[in-house]
Structure formats: structure tokens, C-alpha cells
Amino acid sequence: MEKKSVIKKITGSREALLAIIVVVLFAVVTVISPSFLTPKSLMEMLKNNAVTMVMSLGMLCVMLVGGIDISIMSTLALSGMSIGMLLKYGHITSTLLAFIIAMAIGIACGLVVGLVISRANVPPIIATMGFMYIYRAMGYLVSHGGEWASAAALGEFKNFATTSFLGINKVIWVILVCYVVFFFFMKWTRTGRRIYAVGSNASAAQVSGINVKNINLLVYVIMGFLAGLGGALQVSVYASAMPDMQYGGEMDVIAACVIGGVSMSGGRGTVVGAFLGSIILATIAKALPLVGISSLWQNMIKGVIILVVVVINVVLQRIADKNALKGREM
């Protein structure tokens, strides 16, 4: 009986399953390449995947209300390119100010997207597809037709990603702070609970007094804020700003959420799940070159692994739903 209850707990918890998958992935990759499971290697993996990890929190919020945002990497490019040009031409020198400007641009972009979706009732996929092209074009305009900011032009800003605080890289501190804040926000604040309520049943949420339009607007503003932060991190980590940076990267953010158990129809998903989904993607991205797989095959293998993980998640969710239904009937 006790063994059965443990199995039920594991199959009934998507996060527990994802944690097991992470452990298995780590074990397999470490056997193939022992250098993988070292503090330096793991820290480097987290730093290189900081953009996806941070932005998956925003996508979590958007997907919880049944939305989607494919304009996020264009927002990232616009915000990153803007601070890159400001730093390049000496208009700003402060690292903190550069981060603030990038996040402010991201908030503005998210606000416009959110207003179009929540007030004009434009379907999220259509609205964000349009803004994906608009913001990417604006990034090229900001770059004066294709200029880019190299490491030398970024001054002290590029050092943010190479310096540490209390022995931990500053980029990883940003990831940790974001996840702690969002874990608290989604689990223990009224607004977080309202986001879940809107995604579960928008009509019932409206009847209960929740302003559904404002919640829809809020999640896109949050997404924009994190896209702006992602733009600043991207420029610092890779010590360059280019108008085409992270082209197509929005799929990784969405995949991290889906792998983490976030429902595309809304109302289901957690910060822990988004974190584990991001870790699985980061591990795959790190592992494939380590095991000597050609870059031509990496995307295909990555896609197959993502599909397998998602299918396992769906199957286990159905098992969990059946167990819950049986429990209610008893």
C-alpha cells in the first residue's frame, strides 16, 4: 500500500516527474562526459540559458490565461539593441541605467501588445505575430540599418555577466531572484491567484469580480518586462548587440513552459514546472555538443526529446486526472 501511494504521488505530480527526468538526464550526460557535472560547467550552462529561463516566467503567466506571445524575442532585440546603441555612442555608461532602460522598453512593448489583445479583442497569436515583425523592424531602425555593438563598445556593461557576488555569477543571481519573486507572486498573492482563475474559467472569474481585461493586460506587461530584462542579459552575456539576436528563440521559451507542464489552454502550470522545463532544455542544449553530435542533427534530436517529454507529461496528467476523479467518486 505504501509503495502504491508513493507511485501515485509521483504520477500525480508533474513536477516530481520532471525532477526525475532532470536527474536521469544529468546522470546519462555525466556518464558520457564527466566534465558536465562540475560547478563551473553547471554555472556556465545556467548563464548561457539565462534568457530562456527568465522569459519562461513571463510566458508562464501569459499561457496561464490561455494566451501566447511570439513577439517576445523581437522585444528582446529592440530593448537589447537600444541599450547597445546608447552604450556604443556614450549616451549612457551606467550598467544599472542600461538595465532600467531595457526593462522600460520591454514594459512599453508589452503594454501595447496587452492593450491590443485585452481591449481590442484581437486573438493573441495574430496580435503577437504582427508585433513580432514590427518590433524586429524597430530594432533594425535603432541599429541604424544593421550596425551592431561589439564588446569594446559596451564598456563596463559587458562585465556584468563575468563578475560574481558572494561567489555566484551575477546573471545567475538574476535568475534566482526572478524565480523566488515569481514563486511567491504566483502562489501567495491575490493577483497570482486571479491569473489562475482567469485561465481556469474567465466567465466565472468575471462574475466573481475579477477584471479579466486588466489581468490579460497585466500578463503581457509582465512578459514585456522580462523580455526587456532578457534583452539586457543577452547583450551582457554575449558581449554584443545585434538586431537579429535570438531570432526564433521564442520557441525555446514556449517549449520550456510546455515541457514544464503549463497548459496551452490556460489555468494549469507552476513556477517550479517552468524552472524544471527550462533546466531540461538547457541540459539538452549543453549535452548534445558534449556527446559529439553534429549541429545538423542537434535540432532534430532536441525536437524529438521535447516531444517525448511532453507526451510523457500528457499521459501522466491523464493518469492524475483519473486518480483525482476516482478519489472524488469514493
Order of alpha helices (4+ residues) and beta strands (2+ residues): alpha-alpha-alpha-alpha-alpha-alpha-alpha-alpha-beta-beta-alpha-alpha-alpha-alpha-alpha-alpha-alpha
